[in-house]
C-alpha cells in the first residue's frame, strides 16, 4: 500500500508542473537605424577558417564569388564547404594551398542537392549545375598520390555563372 501511495503522490506532484512564463525581448533598435532593404551580403571575404565555422554561403550566378579559407590537419584530413545555388549553369571551384604550391590537396567530391555525388576532381573544376539547392564541396588529400600526408592551409574559390 505504501508504494502505491508514494506513486500517487509523485504522480500528482509531477502533473502539477506549470511551464515558466516565456520572456519577450523588445526590439530596442532606433527607428532611424531600421531599414526595409535586404542586407547586403559580404563578397569575396569570410572569416579565417570558414570550414570550421557553421554557415551557408549563397552564390548568385554571375554576381557572386567567394574565397573560403580552410586547413587540413593530422586529425582532420578533409573539409566540407556548403553553398546554396538558387540558379546558374556552371559551378567553378579552385583550391590553392597557401604555402606549398605542390601540396597534396584537391577537390575530393561534390555532393548534389538530391544526395548524389561526383568526384574525385583535381585542384579546379567546372561543373554543370542541373539542380538548384545546397551543394557541398569536399576538399582533402589525394589519397592515391604517393606524396604522403599533407597538412596546411588552403583557399577555396567558388563562383557560379
C-alpha positions as CSV (number, residue, x, y, z in Angstrom):
1,X,0.0,0.0,0.0
2,X,2.9,2.4,0.8
3,X,4.4,2.1,-2.7
4,X,1.0,2.9,-4.3
5,X,0.5,5.9,-2.0
6,X,4.1,7.1,-2.8
7,X,3.5,6.6,-6.5
8,X,0.2,8.5,-6.3
9,X,1.8,11.5,-4.5
10,X,4.6,11.6,-7.0
11,X,2.2,11.4,-9.9
12,X,0.1,14.3,-8.6
13,X,3.2,16.5,-8.0
14,X,4.6,15.7,-11.4
15,X,1.4,16.5,-13.2
16,X,1.0,19.8,-11.4
17,X,4.1,21.4,-13.1
18,X,3.3,24.6,-14.9
19,X,5.7,26.0,-17.5
20,X,7.5,29.1,-16.6
21,X,6.3,32.2,-18.4
22,X,8.3,33.0,-21.5
23,X,10.3,36.1,-21.7
24,X,9.8,38.5,-24.5
25,X,12.7,40.7,-25.6
26,X,11.7,44.0,-27.1
27,X,13.4,45.4,-30.2
28,X,15.4,48.4,-28.9
29,X,16.8,49.4,-32.4
30,X,16.2,53.1,-33.0
31,X,13.6,53.7,-35.8
32,X,16.2,55.7,-37.8
33,X,18.5,52.6,-37.9
34,X,15.9,50.2,-39.2
35,X,15.6,49.6,-42.9
36,X,13.3,47.6,-45.1
37,X,16.1,47.0,-47.6
38,X,17.6,43.5,-47.6
39,X,21.1,43.2,-46.0
40,X,23.9,43.3,-48.5
41,X,25.9,40.0,-48.4
42,X,29.6,40.1,-48.0
43,X,31.6,39.4,-51.1
44,X,35.0,37.7,-51.6
45,X,36.0,37.5,-47.9
46,X,34.9,35.4,-45.0
47,X,36.4,34.9,-41.6
48,X,39.6,32.8,-41.3
49,X,39.0,29.0,-41.5
50,X,35.4,29.2,-42.6
51,X,35.4,25.4,-42.8
52,X,35.3,25.2,-39.0
53,X,32.5,27.8,-38.7
54,X,28.9,26.9,-39.3
55,X,27.2,28.7,-42.1
56,X,25.9,28.6,-45.6
57,X,27.1,30.7,-48.5
58,X,24.6,31.6,-51.2
59,X,26.0,32.2,-54.7
60,X,24.0,34.1,-57.3
61,X,25.0,33.4,-61.0
62,X,27.4,36.0,-62.5
63,X,27.3,38.2,-59.4
64,X,28.9,36.3,-56.6
65,X,32.3,34.8,-56.0
66,X,33.8,33.8,-52.7
67,X,37.2,32.8,-51.3
68,X,36.9,30.5,-48.3
69,X,39.9,29.5,-46.2
70,X,40.4,26.1,-44.6
71,X,43.0,23.9,-43.1
72,X,43.8,20.2,-43.2
73,X,45.4,18.8,-40.1
74,X,46.7,15.5,-38.9
75,X,43.3,14.8,-37.4
76,X,41.1,16.4,-40.0
77,X,42.0,15.2,-43.4
78,X,39.1,16.8,-45.3
79,X,36.9,19.9,-45.0
80,X,33.4,20.3,-46.3
81,X,32.0,23.7,-47.6
82,X,28.3,24.0,-48.2
83,X,26.9,26.5,-50.6
84,X,23.4,27.3,-51.7
85,X,22.9,27.7,-55.5
86,X,19.4,29.1,-56.4
87,X,20.2,29.3,-60.1
88,X,23.1,29.1,-62.6
89,X,24.6,26.9,-65.3
90,X,28.1,26.1,-64.0
91,X,29.9,25.9,-60.7
92,X,33.6,26.9,-60.8
93,X,35.9,25.8,-57.9
94,X,39.6,26.1,-57.4
95,X,41.6,25.0,-54.4
96,X,45.1,26.6,-53.8
97,X,47.5,25.7,-51.0
98,X,48.6,28.8,-49.1
99,X,52.3,27.9,-48.6
100,X,53.4,24.8,-50.5
101,X,52.3,25.1,-54.1
102,X,52.9,21.4,-54.8
103,X,50.9,20.3,-51.7
104,X,48.8,17.2,-51.9
105,X,45.3,18.8,-51.8
106,X,42.4,18.6,-54.2
107,X,38.6,18.8,-54.5
108,X,37.6,15.3,-53.5
109,X,33.9,15.3,-54.0
110,X,30.9,17.4,-54.9
111,X,27.6,16.4,-53.2
112,X,24.4,17.4,-55.0
113,X,21.1,18.6,-53.5
114,X,19.5,15.3,-54.3
115,X,22.2,13.4,-52.3
116,X,24.2,12.1,-55.3
117,X,27.9,12.7,-55.5
118,X,30.6,13.1,-58.1
119,X,34.4,13.1,-57.9
120,X,37.2,13.0,-57.4
121,X,38.5,16.1,-59.1
122,X,41.8,17.9,-59.3
123,X,42.6,21.3,-58.0
124,X,40.0,23.0,-60.1
125,X,36.6,22.1,-61.6
126,X,33.9,23.4,-63.8
127,X,30.7,21.5,-63.1
128,X,27.4,21.8,-64.9
129,X,24.6,22.6,-62.5
130,X,21.4,20.6,-63.2
131,X,19.8,21.2,-59.8
132,X,19.0,24.1,-57.5
133,X,19.8,23.8,-53.8
134,X,22.6,23.0,-51.5
135,X,25.9,21.7,-52.8
136,X,28.8,20.5,-50.6
137,X,32.3,20.8,-51.8
138,X,34.7,18.4,-50.0
139,X,38.4,19.4,-50.1
140,X,41.0,16.9,-48.9
141,X,44.1,15.0,-49.8
142,X,44.6,12.9,-52.9
143,X,44.8,9.5,-51.2
144,X,46.1,7.8,-54.3
145,X,49.1,10.2,-54.6
146,X,52.4,8.9,-53.1
147,X,53.2,12.3,-51.6
148,X,52.3,11.2,-48.1
149,X,50.1,13.1,-45.7
150,X,49.8,16.8,-46.1
151,X,48.7,19.3,-43.5
152,X,48.3,23.0,-44.1
153,X,46.1,25.9,-45.0
154,X,44.3,26.4,-48.4
155,X,42.0,28.8,-50.2
156,X,38.8,27.5,-52.0
157,X,37.5,30.0,-54.6
158,X,33.9,29.4,-55.7
159,X,31.7,31.1,-58.3
160,X,28.5,30.4,-60.2
161,X,27.8,31.5,-63.8
